[in-house]
Amino acid sequence: MSSMTRKLSIVTTLYRSMDTIDEFIQRALAAGEAVSDDIEIVIVDDGSPDGSANIVRNWVERDARISLLCLSRNFGHHKAMLAGLEHAQGDLIFLIDSDLEEPPELLSEMAQVLRGKAVDCLYGLQERRKGGRMERISGHLFYWLFSALSEVRIPQNVSTMRLMTRRYVSALLKFRDKNPVFVPLSILVGYPQASFPFVKASTSDTTYSLGRRIALTALAITTFSAKPLILMLCFSLMMAFLGIVYGGFVVVRALTGPVQDGWASLMAVVVFFFSLNAVFTGLMGLYVKQILEEVKDRPRSIIRDIYSKRNSSEN
C-alpha cells in the first residue's frame, strides 16, 4: 500500500444518535482526509426513532462524500454494519460506531499500524472495558461462556472499531448468516489480523439491555458451536450408565432382601430427570430455531431509501 490510500470508506450506523452524529461526521471527515484524498462516509440508519437520519440528509445535500442508507426498520446493530460494508467501495474500510466513544482520530495511527504489520484487519481492543459494574460483569461472563463453549476464540473486550482491506471485507461478506454475530464472523474470515489497544470512552448508556445481552450470548453460542450438543450427549450417556447401575442394584436388592417404600426419593429422581429433559429440549429448540431461520433464506436487512449525491440518485 502507498502512504496515501487510494479510496477510503468510513462506515457507521445510526440508532438514537442525534446528540453525536453531527460532530462525528465533522471529525470523521477530518480524520479521513489525513489518510486519503478520496473519501466516502457510508451511514446506515438502523430504524432510528429520533431525528438522526434528518441530520445526515442535510449533510448529504452539502457534501457528496456522504451517503445515507435507511433500512426499512430496526434490524439490529450487526446486520446494519454488514449492510454498510456491502455498500462501501473503498480500498480501505474503517468501521466505527457514531457515538464518539471510539475516537475517529485514531484512523491515521491505525492506518500506519496496518501498513507496518502488513495485516488485513486491525481491530480495536479496549484496554479496560467501559461501563458500570453490571455491564462489565455481563461482558466478562459472555466472553467466558463463549470461549468455553465455542470453537472460535475471540479477543476479550474487542470493539466495533476496525480498519480492513478490501479483500478482507469481500471475504467477510461471503458469510450469509441470517442472524450474524459480527466479531466471531470476523475471526472466521482468517487473513492476518492484529489488535490495536485504545481507551474507549463511556459517554452514553449502552443500547444493549441485559435481555439483549443474554439473547446475543445464546445466538453466538448456538451459531458458532455444537459443543453444548456434545456435552448433552456425554451427560446423557453418563446418566444412562448410572441409571442402569442403579437399576441393577435395585433388582439385586429386591431379590436378596426386604424393599422399603421410598416415595420421597422416587419423586426427587422423577423431578430431576423431567427438569433435565426440559433443559435439553429447550437447548435443542434453540438449534432448531437457528436452522429454521437459515432455511427460510430471508434477507438480512432491507434498504428503504438511499440518499447520495455522488451517485446522483435518491431512491
VEXLUMRO-925517 format. One record per residue (C-alpha): x, z, y; residue number from 1. Coordinates in steps of 0.5 Angstrom, whole numbers, always signed. Example, Ala and Ser with C-alpha at 12.3 -4.5 7.8 and 13.67 -1.06 7.14 Angstrom:
2
ATOM    c1    c3    c2   i
ATOM   +25   +16    -9   1
ATOM   +27   +14    -2   2
***
This chain:
315
ATOM    c1    c3    c2   i
ATOM    +0    +0    +0   1
ATOM    +2    -1    +7   2
ATOM    +3    +4   +12   3
ATOM    -4    +2   +15   4
ATOM   -10    +1   +10   5
ATOM   -13    -6   +11   6
ATOM   -20    -3   +11   7
ATOM   -22    +4   +10   8
ATOM   -29    +6    +8   9
ATOM   -32   +13   +10  10
ATOM   -38   +15    +6  11
ATOM   -42   +21    +7  12
ATOM   -49   +24    +6  13
ATOM   -55   +27   +11  14
ATOM   -59   +33    +9  15
ATOM   -61   +37   +15  16
ATOM   -55   +35   +18  17
ATOM   -58   +35   +26  18
ATOM   -53   +40   +28  19
ATOM   -47   +37   +26  20
ATOM   -48   +29   +25  21
ATOM   -46   +27   +32  22
ATOM   -40   +31   +32  23
ATOM   -38   +29   +25  24
ATOM   -38   +21   +27  25
ATOM   -34   +22   +33  26
ATOM   -29   +26   +29  27
ATOM   -29   +21   +23  28
ATOM   -28   +15   +27  29
ATOM   -22   +18   +31  30
ATOM   -19   +20   +24  31
ATOM   -20   +13   +21  32
ATOM   -17   +10   +27  33
ATOM   -11   +13   +25  34
ATOM   -11   +10   +18  35
ATOM   -14    +3   +19  36
ATOM   -15    -2   +24  37
ATOM   -22    -4   +20  38
ATOM   -26    +2   +19  39
ATOM   -33    +3   +17  40
ATOM   -38    +9   +16  41
ATOM   -43    +9   +11  42
ATOM   -48   +15   +12  43
ATOM   -53   +16    +6  44
ATOM   -60   +19    +9  45
ATOM   -62   +23    +2  46
ATOM   -69   +24    +5  47
ATOM   -67   +29   +10  48
ATOM   -73   +32   +13  49
ATOM   -70   +33   +20  50
ATOM   -68   +28   +25  51
ATOM   -61   +27   +23  52
ATOM   -63   +19   +21  53
ATOM   -65   +18   +28  54
ATOM   -59   +21   +31  55
ATOM   -55   +16   +26  56
ATOM   -59   +10   +28  57
ATOM   -57   +11   +35  58
ATOM   -50   +11   +33  59
ATOM   -51    +4   +29  60
ATOM   -54    +1   +36  61
ATOM   -48    +3   +39  62
ATOM   -42    +2   +34  63
ATOM   -42    -4   +29  64
ATOM   -38    +0   +24  65
ATOM   -43    +5   +22  66
ATOM   -48    +3   +17  67
ATOM   -54    +8   +15  68
ATOM   -58    +8    +8  69
ATOM   -64   +11    +8  70
ATOM   -66   +13    +1  71
ATOM   -74   +13    -1  72
ATOM   -74   +20    -2  73
ATOM   -69   +26    -4  74
ATOM   -65   +24   -10  75
ATOM   -60   +29    -9  76
ATOM   -53   +30    -7  77
ATOM   -49   +27   -13  78
ATOM   -54   +21   -13  79
ATOM   -54   +20    -6  80
ATOM   -46   +20    -6  81
ATOM   -46   +15   -11  82
ATOM   -51   +10    -7  83
ATOM   -46   +11    -1  84
ATOM   -40    +9    -6  85
ATOM   -44    +3    -8  86
ATOM   -44    +0    -1  87
ATOM   -37    +2    +1  88
ATOM   -33    -4    +2  89
ATOM   -26    -1    +4  90
ATOM   -20    -2    +0  91
ATOM   -19    +6    +1  92
ATOM   -25   +10    +1  93
ATOM   -26   +17    +4  94
ATOM   -32   +21    +1  95
ATOM   -33   +27    +5  96
ATOM   -39   +32    +7  97
ATOM   -42   +31   +14  98
ATOM   -43   +39   +15  99
ATOM   -36   +39   +18 100
ATOM   -34   +45   +13 101
ATOM   -29   +40   +11 102
ATOM   -25   +37   +17 103
ATOM   -25   +29   +18 104
ATOM   -18   +30   +21 105
ATOM   -15   +31   +14 106
ATOM   -16   +24   +13 107
ATOM    -9   +22   +16 108
ATOM    -5   +27   +12 109
ATOM    -9   +25    +5 110
ATOM    -7   +18    +6 111
ATOM    +0   +20    +7 112
ATOM    +0   +24    +0 113
ATOM    -4   +19    -4 114
ATOM    +1   +14    -2 115
ATOM    +7   +18    -3 116
ATOM    +4   +21   -10 117
ATOM    +2   +14   -12 118
ATOM    -5   +16   -14 119
ATOM   -12   +13   -14 120
ATOM   -15   +19   -13 121
ATOM   -13   +25    -8 122
ATOM   -19   +31    -9 123
ATOM   -19   +37    -4 124
ATOM   -18   +43    -7 125
ATOM   -21   +50    -4 126
ATOM   -15   +55    -3 127
ATOM   -21   +60    -3 128
ATOM   -28   +59    -5 129
ATOM   -32   +59    +1 130
ATOM   -39   +63    +2 131
ATOM   -42   +70    +0 132
ATOM   -41   +74    -6 133
ATOM   -46   +71   -10 134
ATOM   -44   +64    -8 135
ATOM   -37   +66   -10 136
ATOM   -39   +69   -17 137
ATOM   -44   +64   -19 138
ATOM   -39   +59   -17 139
ATOM   -34   +62   -22 140
ATOM   -39   +63   -27 141
ATOM   -40   +56   -27 142
ATOM   -33   +54   -28 143
ATOM   -32   +59   -33 144
ATOM   -38   +56   -37 145
ATOM   -37   +49   -36 146
ATOM   -29   +50   -39 147
ATOM   -32   +54   -45 148
ATOM   -37   +49   -47 149
ATOM   -34   +42   -45 150
ATOM   -29   +38   -47 151
ATOM   -28   +36   -40 152
ATOM   -23   +40   -36 153
ATOM   -25   +40   -28 154
ATOM   -21   +44   -23 155
ATOM   -24   +50   -20 156
ATOM   -26   +50   -13 157
ATOM   -26   +43   -13 158
ATOM   -29   +40    -7 159
ATOM   -33   +34    -5 160
ATOM   -28   +31    +0 161
ATOM   -23   +26    -4 162
ATOM   -19   +20    -2 163
ATOM   -20   +14    -7 164
ATOM   -17    +7    -8 165
ATOM   -22    +1    -9 166
ATOM   -20    +0   -17 167
ATOM   -22    +8   -18 168
ATOM   -29    +7   -14 169
ATOM   -30    +1   -18 170
ATOM   -29    +4   -25 171
ATOM   -33   +10   -23 172
ATOM   -39    +6   -21 173
ATOM   -39    +3   -28 174
ATOM   -42   +10   -31 175
ATOM   -49    +9   -30 176
ATOM   -52   +16   -32 177
ATOM   -59   +17   -29 178
ATOM   -57   +24   -28 179
ATOM   -50   +24   -25 180
ATOM   -46   +30   -24 181
ATOM   -40   +28   -20 182
ATOM   -34   +32   -21 183
ATOM   -34   +31   -29 184
ATOM   -35   +24   -28 185
ATOM   -29   +23   -23 186
ATOM   -25   +26   -28 187
ATOM   -27   +22   -34 188
ATOM   -25   +16   -30 189
ATOM   -18   +17   -31 190
ATOM   -13   +14   -27 191
ATOM    -7   +18   -23 192
ATOM   -10   +24   -20 193
ATOM    -8   +29   -15 194
ATOM   -10   +35   -12 195
ATOM   -10   +37    -4 196
ATOM   -10   +44    -2 197
ATOM   -14   +46    +4 198
ATOM   -18   +51    +7 199
ATOM   -26   +50    +7 200
ATOM   -30   +53   +13 201
ATOM   -36   +57   +12 202
ATOM   -40   +55   +18 203
ATOM   -47   +54   +15 204
ATOM   -51   +56    +9 205
ATOM   -51   +52    +2 206
ATOM   -57   +48    +1 207
ATOM   -55   +50    -7 208
ATOM   -60   +56    -8 209
ATOM   -59   +60   -15 210
ATOM   -64   +56   -18 211
ATOM   -61   +49   -17 212
ATOM   -54   +52   -19 213
ATOM   -57   +54   -26 214
ATOM   -60   +47   -26 215
ATOM   -54   +44   -25 216
ATOM   -50   +48   -30 217
ATOM   -55   +46   -35 218
ATOM   -55   +39   -33 219
ATOM   -47   +39   -33 220
ATOM   -46   +42   -40 221
ATOM   -51   +38   -44 222
ATOM   -49   +32   -40 223
ATOM   -42   +33   -42 224
ATOM   -41   +37   -48 225
ATOM   -44   +37   -55 226
ATOM   -41   +44   -56 227
ATOM   -47   +48   -56 228
ATOM   -50   +44   -61 229
ATOM   -44   +45   -66 230
ATOM   -44   +53   -64 231
ATOM   -51   +53   -66 232
ATOM   -50   +49   -73 233
ATOM   -44   +54   -74 234
ATOM   -48   +60   -72 235
ATOM   -54   +58   -77 236
ATOM   -49   +57   -83 237
ATOM   -47   +64   -82 238
ATOM   -54   +67   -81 239
ATOM   -56   +63   -87 240
ATOM   -50   +65   -91 241
ATOM   -51   +73   -89 242
ATOM   -59   +72   -91 243
ATOM   -57   +69   -98 244
ATOM   -52   +75   -99 245
ATOM   -58   +80   -96 246
ATOM   -63   +77  -101 247
ATOM   -59   +77  -107 248
ATOM   -57   +85  -105 249
ATOM   -65   +86  -105 250
ATOM   -66   +83  -111 251
ATOM   -61   +87  -115 252
ATOM   -63   +93  -111 253
ATOM   -70   +92  -114 254
ATOM   -68   +90  -121 255
ATOM   -64   +97  -121 256
ATOM   -67  +102  -117 257
ATOM   -73  +104  -113 258
ATOM   -75  +100  -107 259
ATOM   -78  +103  -101 260
ATOM   -82  +100   -96 261
ATOM   -79   +98   -89 262
ATOM   -84   +96   -84 263
ATOM   -80   +97   -78 264
ATOM   -73   +94   -81 265
ATOM   -77   +88   -83 266
ATOM   -81   +87   -77 267
ATOM   -74   +87   -73 268
ATOM   -71   +82   -77 269
ATOM   -77   +77   -76 270
ATOM   -77   +78   -69 271
ATOM   -69   +77   -69 272
ATOM   -70   +70   -72 273
ATOM   -76   +68   -69 274
ATOM   -72   +69   -62 275
ATOM   -66   +66   -65 276
ATOM   -70   +60   -67 277
ATOM   -74   +60   -60 278
ATOM   -67   +60   -56 279
ATOM   -64   +54   -61 280
ATOM   -71   +50   -60 281
ATOM   -70   +51   -52 282
ATOM   -63   +48   -52 283
ATOM   -64   +42   -57 284
ATOM   -70   +41   -52 285
ATOM   -65   +40   -46 286
ATOM   -61   +35   -50 287
ATOM   -67   +31   -52 288
ATOM   -69   +31   -44 289
ATOM   -63   +28   -43 290
ATOM   -64   +23   -48 291
ATOM   -71   +21   -45 292
ATOM   -68   +20   -38 293
ATOM   -63   +16   -40 294
ATOM   -67   +11   -45 295
ATOM   -72   +10   -39 296
ATOM   -67    +7   -35 297
ATOM   -70    +9   -28 298
ATOM   -66    +7   -22 299
ATOM   -61   +13   -20 300
ATOM   -64   +12   -13 301
ATOM   -68    +7    -9 302
ATOM   -66    +5    -2 303
ATOM   -72    +4    +3 304
ATOM   -68    +2    +9 305
ATOM   -61    -1   +11 306
ATOM   -59    -1   +18 307
ATOM   -53    -4   +20 308
ATOM   -51    -9   +26 309
ATOM   -45   -11   +22 310
ATOM   -49   -15   +17 311
ATOM   -54   -17   +23 312
ATOM   -60   -14   +18 313
ATOM   -65    -9   +18 314
ATOM   -69    -8   +12 315
***
